[in-house]
């Protein structure tokens, strides 16, 4: 399986925005390593403002990557969707 990258939609109209939702991440990866790896992967497409990776039950294996602008998030979504990330 591959990690899935999907846009986070703010409204029901499905307007593009600057936040990407990343799922299917191996939950065994430690949070600091995960954040560094996501930062390295996504900064190729634009400035990353924040990476939110939660370790709570039910939220493991998911992260949010917040870009400075919508264009960078859109480029990352198009290029990285289906990317194998730590073997998943």
GUTI-238784 format. One record per residue: residue in one letter; residue number from 1; x, y, z of N, C-alpha, C in turn. Coordinates in steps of 0.02 Angstrom, whole numbers, plus 50000, padded with zeros to 5 digits. Layout:
<sites>
site type->A	seq->NUM	n_X->X	n_Y->Y	n_Z->Z	ca_X->X	ca_Y->Y	ca_Z->Z	c_X->X	c_Y->Y	c_Z->Z;
...
</sites>
This chain:
<sites>
site type->X	seq->1	n_X->50042	n_Y->49941	n_Z->50000	ca_X->50000	ca_Y->50000	ca_Z->50000	c_X->50044	c_Y->50062	c_Z->50000;
site type->X	seq->2	n_X->50018	n_Y->50116	n_Z->49974	ca_X->50055	ca_Y->50178	ca_Z->49972	c_X->50022	c_Y->50229	c_Z->50017;
site type->X	seq->3	n_X->50062	n_Y->50276	n_Z->50040	ca_X->50033	ca_Y->50330	ca_Z->50081	c_X->49989	c_Y->50373	c_Z->50036;
site type->X	seq->4	n_X->49933	n_Y->50392	n_Z->50060	ca_X->49887	ca_Y->50432	ca_Z->50020	c_X->49892	c_Y->50505	c_Z->50041;
site type->X	seq->5	n_X->49895	n_Y->50548	n_Z->49992	ca_X->49896	ca_Y->50620	ca_Z->50005	c_X->49831	c_Y->50648	c_Z->49977;
site type->X	seq->6	n_X->49794	n_Y->50683	n_Z->50019	ca_X->49731	ca_Y->50710	ca_Z->49997	c_X->49724	c_Y->50781	c_Z->50023;
site type->X	seq->7	n_X->49691	n_Y->50825	n_Z->49984	ca_X->49681	ca_Y->50893	ca_Z->50008	c_X->49629	c_Y->50894	c_Z->50064;
site type->X	seq->8	n_X->49637	n_Y->50939	n_Z->50111	ca_X->49587	ca_Y->50948	ca_Z->50163	c_X->49540	c_Y->51003	c_Z->50140;
site type->X	seq->9	n_X->49477	n_Y->50988	n_Z->50135	ca_X->49429	ca_Y->51036	ca_Z->50109	c_X->49397	c_Y->51075	c_Z->50165;
site type->X	seq->10	n_X->49397	n_Y->51141	n_Z->50157	ca_X->49369	ca_Y->51185	ca_Z->50208	c_X->49293	c_Y->51192	c_Z->50201;
site type->X	seq->11	n_X->49268	n_Y->51182	n_Z->50142	ca_X->49196	ca_Y->51189	ca_Z->50130	c_X->49171	c_Y->51132	c_Z->50088;
site type->X	seq->12	n_X->49107	n_Y->51126	n_Z->50081	ca_X->49078	ca_Y->51074	ca_Z->50040	c_X->49088	c_Y->51086	c_Z->49966;
site type->X	seq->13	n_X->49109	n_Y->51146	n_Z->49947	ca_X->49121	ca_Y->51163	ca_Z->49877	c_X->49186	c_Y->51132	c_Z->49852;
site type->X	seq->14	n_X->49227	n_Y->51108	n_Z->49897	ca_X->49292	ca_Y->51077	ca_Z->49882	c_X->49340	c_Y->51126	c_Z->49849;
site type->X	seq->15	n_X->49347	n_Y->51182	n_Z->49880	ca_X->49396	ca_Y->51232	ca_Z->49858	c_X->49465	c_Y->51208	c_Z->49878;
site type->X	seq->16	n_X->49514	n_Y->51216	n_Z->49834	ca_X->49583	ca_Y->51200	ca_Z->49853	c_X->49606	c_Y->51244	c_Z->49911;
site type->X	seq->17	n_X->49647	n_Y->51216	n_Z->49955	ca_X->49675	ca_Y->51256	ca_Z->50008	c_X->49746	c_Y->51234	c_Z->50022;
site type->X	seq->18	n_X->49778	n_Y->51264	n_Z->50070	ca_X->49849	ca_Y->51254	ca_Z->50081	c_X->49867	c_Y->51196	c_Z->50128;
site type->X	seq->19	n_X->49818	n_Y->51156	n_Z->50148	ca_X->49830	ca_Y->51100	ca_Z->50194	c_X->49819	c_Y->51034	c_Z->50159;
site type->X	seq->20	n_X->49868	n_Y->50989	n_Z->50166	ca_X->49860	ca_Y->50921	ca_Z->50140	c_X->49853	c_Y->50872	c_Z->50197;
site type->X	seq->21	n_X->49810	n_Y->50824	n_Z->50187	ca_X->49800	ca_Y->50770	ca_Z->50235	c_X->49838	c_Y->50710	c_Z->50207;
site type->X	seq->22	n_X->49882	n_Y->50682	n_Z->50249	ca_X->49922	ca_Y->50623	ca_Z->50229	c_X->49900	c_Y->50565	c_Z->50273;
site type->X	seq->23	n_X->49882	n_Y->50510	n_Z->50240	ca_X->49858	ca_Y->50452	ca_Z->50278	c_X->49897	c_Y->50389	c_Z->50258;
site type->X	seq->24	n_X->49883	n_Y->50335	n_Z->50293	ca_X->49915	ca_Y->50270	ca_Z->50282	c_X->49990	c_Y->50273	c_Z->50296;
site type->X	seq->25	n_X->50010	n_Y->50311	n_Z->50346	ca_X->50080	ca_Y->50315	ca_Z->50367	c_X->50092	c_Y->50260	c_Z->50419;
site type->X	seq->26	n_X->50149	n_Y->50228	n_Z->50414	ca_X->50167	ca_Y->50176	ca_Z->50463	c_X->50167	c_Y->50208	c_Z->50533;
site type->X	seq->27	n_X->50122	n_Y->50186	n_Z->50576	ca_X->50114	ca_Y->50217	ca_Z->50642	c_X->50172	c_Y->50201	c_Z->50689;
site type->X	seq->28	n_X->50216	n_Y->50155	n_Z->50670	ca_X->50273	ca_Y->50138	ca_Z->50713	c_X->50330	c_Y->50189	c_Z->50707;
site type->X	seq->29	n_X->50327	n_Y->50233	n_Z->50658	ca_X->50379	ca_Y->50283	ca_Z->50648	c_X->50374	c_Y->50335	c_Z->50704;
site type->X	seq->30	n_X->50430	n_Y->50349	n_Z->50736	ca_X->50430	ca_Y->50398	ca_Z->50790	c_X->50414	c_Y->50468	c_Z->50763;
site type->X	seq->31	n_X->50380	n_Y->50507	n_Z->50804	ca_X->50355	ca_Y->50572	ca_Z->50783	c_X->50410	c_Y->50619	c_Z->50756;
site type->X	seq->32	n_X->50467	n_Y->50626	n_Z->50790	ca_X->50519	ca_Y->50672	ca_Z->50764	c_X->50545	c_Y->50651	c_Z->50694;
site type->X	seq->33	n_X->50554	n_Y->50586	n_Z->50685	ca_X->50577	ca_Y->50561	ca_Z->50620	c_X->50523	c_Y->50573	c_Z->50566;
site type->X	seq->34	n_X->50461	n_Y->50560	n_Z->50584	ca_X->50406	ca_Y->50570	ca_Z->50538	c_X->50401	c_Y->50643	c_Z->50516;
site type->X	seq->35	n_X->50405	n_Y->50689	n_Z->50563	ca_X->50401	ca_Y->50760	ca_Z->50546	c_X->50458	c_Y->50781	c_Z->50501;
site type->X	seq->36	n_X->50520	n_Y->50759	n_Z->50515	ca_X->50577	ca_Y->50776	ca_Z->50473	c_X->50570	c_Y->50748	c_Z->50403;
site type->X	seq->37	n_X->50546	n_Y->50686	n_Z->50398	ca_X->50538	ca_Y->50654	ca_Z->50333	c_X->50483	c_Y->50688	c_Z->50292;
site type->X	seq->38	n_X->50427	n_Y->50704	n_Z->50323	ca_X->50374	ca_Y->50740	ca_Z->50288	c_X->50398	c_Y->50809	c_Z->50266;
site type->X	seq->39	n_X->50435	n_Y->50842	n_Z->50309	ca_X->50461	ca_Y->50908	ca_Z->50291	c_X->50507	c_Y->50903	c_Z->50230;
site type->X	seq->40	n_X->50552	n_Y->50854	n_Z->50231	ca_X->50598	ca_Y->50844	ca_Z->50175	c_X->50560	c_Y->50828	c_Z->50110;
site type->X	seq->41	n_X->50510	n_Y->50787	n_Z->50115	ca_X->50471	ca_Y->50767	ca_Z->50056	c_X->50433	c_Y->50826	c_Z->50027;
site type->X	seq->42	n_X->50401	n_Y->50865	n_Z->50069	ca_X->50355	ca_Y->50916	ca_Z->50044	c_X->50386	c_Y->50985	c_Z->50032;
site type->X	seq->43	n_X->50443	n_Y->51000	n_Z->50061	ca_X->50474	ca_Y->51065	ca_Z->50048	c_X->50499	c_Y->51073	c_Z->49976;
site type->X	seq->44	n_X->50502	n_Y->51018	n_Z->49940	ca_X->50520	ca_Y->51022	ca_Z->49869	c_X->50468	c_Y->51061	c_Z->49829;
site type->X	seq->45	n_X->50408	n_Y->51066	n_Z->49856	ca_X->50352	ca_Y->51097	ca_Z->49819	c_X->50335	c_Y->51167	c_Z->49843;
site type->X	seq->46	n_X->50365	n_Y->51189	n_Z->49897	ca_X->50351	ca_Y->51256	ca_Z->49924	c_X->50364	c_Y->51258	c_Z->49998;
site type->X	seq->47	n_X->50355	n_Y->51316	n_Z->50027	ca_X->50369	ca_Y->51326	ca_Z->50098	c_X->50316	c_Y->51291	c_Z->50141;
site type->X	seq->48	n_X->50340	n_Y->51248	n_Z->50186	ca_X->50296	ca_Y->51214	ca_Z->50233	c_X->50295	c_Y->51254	c_Z->50297;
site type->X	seq->49	n_X->50235	n_Y->51273	n_Z->50318	ca_X->50226	ca_Y->51313	ca_Z->50379	c_X->50227	c_Y->51269	c_Z->50441;
site type->X	seq->50	n_X->50191	n_Y->51212	n_Z->50437	ca_X->50185	ca_Y->51168	ca_Z->50495	c_X->50168	c_Y->51097	c_Z->50473;
site type->X	seq->51	n_X->50190	n_Y->51050	n_Z->50513	ca_X->50171	ca_Y->50980	ca_Z->50503	c_X->50140	c_Y->50956	c_Z->50569;
site type->X	seq->52	n_X->50080	n_Y->50931	n_Z->50564	ca_X->50045	ca_Y->50906	ca_Z->50623	c_X->50039	c_Y->50831	c_Z->50616;
site type->X	seq->53	n_X->50072	n_Y->50795	n_Z->50660	ca_X->50070	ca_Y->50722	ca_Z->50661	c_X->50051	c_Y->50701	c_Z->50732;
site type->X	seq->54	n_X->49993	n_Y->50670	n_Z->50738	ca_X->49968	ca_Y->50651	ca_Z->50804	c_X->49981	c_Y->50578	c_Z->50817;
site type->X	seq->55	n_X->49993	n_Y->50561	n_Z->50879	ca_X->50006	ca_Y->50491	ca_Z->50898	c_X->49950	c_Y->50461	c_Z->50941;
site type->X	seq->56	n_X->49896	n_Y->50497	n_Z->50950	ca_X->49842	ca_Y->50472	ca_Z->50991	c_X->49807	c_Y->50414	c_Z->50956;
site type->X	seq->57	n_X->49778	n_Y->50370	n_Z->50997	ca_X->49740	ca_Y->50313	ca_Z->50970	c_X->49687	c_Y->50337	c_Z->50922;
site type->X	seq->58	n_X->49682	n_Y->50306	n_Z->50865	ca_X->49634	ca_Y->50326	ca_Z->50814	c_X->49660	c_Y->50378	c_Z->50766;
site type->X	seq->59	n_X->49714	n_Y->50412	n_Z->50784	ca_X->49742	ca_Y->50465	ca_Z->50742	c_X->49811	c_Y->50446	c_Z->50716;
site type->X	seq->60	n_X->49838	n_Y->50390	n_Z->50738	ca_X->49904	ca_Y->50369	ca_Z->50715	c_X->49900	c_Y->50353	c_Z->50640;
site type->X	seq->61	n_X->49956	n_Y->50364	n_Z->50606	ca_X->49958	ca_Y->50350	ca_Z->50535	c_X->49931	c_Y->50406	c_Z->50492;
site type->X	seq->62	n_X->49920	n_Y->50465	n_Z->50523	ca_X->49892	ca_Y->50522	ca_Z->50487	c_X->49933	c_Y->50584	c_Z->50504;
site type->X	seq->63	n_X->49934	n_Y->50631	n_Z->50456	ca_X->49969	ca_Y->50694	ca_Z->50468	c_X->49937	c_Y->50748	c_Z->50425;
site type->X	seq->64	n_X->49948	n_Y->50810	n_Z->50445	ca_X->49926	ca_Y->50868	ca_Z->50406	c_X->49988	c_Y->50909	c_Z->50390;
site type->X	seq->65	n_X->49995	n_Y->50927	n_Z->50326	ca_X->50052	ca_Y->50968	ca_Z->50304	c_X->50022	c_Y->51034	c_Z->50281;
site type->X	seq->66	n_X->50043	n_Y->51089	n_Z->50314	ca_X->50016	ca_Y->51154	ca_Z->50299	c_X->50068	c_Y->51195	c_Z->50260;
site type->X	seq->67	n_X->50050	n_Y->51214	n_Z->50200	ca_X->50094	ca_Y->51252	ca_Z->50156	c_X->50079	c_Y->51327	c_Z->50162;
site type->X	seq->68	n_X->50126	n_Y->51367	n_Z->50139	ca_X->50118	ca_Y->51439	ca_Z->50140	c_X->50064	c_Y->51461	c_Z->50090;
site type->X	seq->69	n_X->50059	n_Y->51425	n_Z->50033	ca_X->50009	ca_Y->51445	ca_Z->49983	c_X->49976	c_Y->51384	c_Z->49950;
site type->X	seq->70	n_X->49921	n_Y->51397	n_Z->49919	ca_X->49881	ca_Y->51344	ca_Z->49887	c_X->49918	c_Y->51312	c_Z->49828;
site type->X	seq->71	n_X->49955	n_Y->51351	n_Z->49791	ca_X->49991	ca_Y->51325	ca_Z->49733	c_X->50041	c_Y->51270	c_Z->49753;
site type->X	seq->72	n_X->50076	n_Y->51281	n_Z->49807	ca_X->50125	ca_Y->51232	ca_Z->49831	c_X->50089	c_Y->51168	c_Z->49854;
site type->X	seq->73	n_X->50034	n_Y->51175	n_Z->49889	ca_X->49996	ca_Y->51117	ca_Z->49911	c_X->49968	c_Y->51078	c_Z->49852;
site type->X	seq->74	n_X->49944	n_Y->51113	n_Z->49801	ca_X->49917	ca_Y->51081	ca_Z->49742	c_X->49972	c_Y->51043	c_Z->49705;
site type->X	seq->75	n_X->50031	n_Y->51074	n_Z->49698	ca_X->50087	ca_Y->51041	ca_Z->49665	c_X->50108	c_Y->50978	c_Z->49703;
site type->X	seq->76	n_X->50111	n_Y->50983	n_Z->49769	ca_X->50130	ca_Y->50925	ca_Z->49810	c_X->50079	c_Y->50869	c_Z->49802;
site type->X	seq->77	n_X->50015	n_Y->50886	n_Z->49802	ca_X->49963	ca_Y->50836	ca_Z->49794	c_X->49970	c_Y->50800	c_Z->49728;
site type->X	seq->78	n_X->49981	n_Y->50836	n_Z->49675	ca_X->49985	ca_Y->50806	ca_Z->49609	c_X->50046	c_Y->50761	c_Z->49602;
site type->X	seq->79	n_X->50103	n_Y->50783	n_Z->49629	ca_X->50165	ca_Y->50745	ca_Z->49621	c_X->50171	c_Y->50687	c_Z->49670;
site type->X	seq->80	n_X->50152	n_Y->50697	n_Z->49732	ca_X->50166	ca_Y->50648	ca_Z->49785	c_X->50109	c_Y->50598	c_Z->49798;
site type->X	seq->81	n_X->50051	n_Y->50608	n_Z->49768	ca_X->49996	ca_Y->50561	ca_Z->49780	c_X->50017	c_Y->50491	c_Z->49758;
site type->X	seq->82	n_X->50012	n_Y->50443	n_Z->49803	ca_X->50032	ca_Y->50374	ca_Z->49790	c_X->50105	c_Y->50359	c_Z->49804;
site type->X	seq->83	n_X->50143	n_Y->50409	n_Z->49828	ca_X->50214	ca_Y->50400	ca_Z->49843	c_X->50224	c_Y->50349	c_Z->49899;
site type->X	seq->84	n_X->50270	n_Y->50302	n_Z->49890	ca_X->50286	ca_Y->50253	ca_Z->49943	c_X->50326	c_Y->50288	c_Z->49996;
site type->X	seq->85	n_X->50300	n_Y->50292	n_Z->50057	ca_X->50330	ca_Y->50328	ca_Z->50112	c_X->50344	c_Y->50278	c_Z->50168;
site type->X	seq->86	n_X->50407	n_Y->50266	n_Z->50182	ca_X->50428	ca_Y->50216	ca_Z->50231	c_X->50395	c_Y->50148	c_Z->50218;
site type->X	seq->87	n_X->50393	n_Y->50129	n_Z->50154	ca_X->50370	ca_Y->50063	ca_Z->50136	c_X->50295	c_Y->50055	c_Z->50130;
site type->X	seq->88	n_X->50257	n_Y->50107	n_Z->50142	ca_X->50183	ca_Y->50102	ca_Z->50136	c_X->50158	c_Y->50147	c_Z->50083;
</sites>
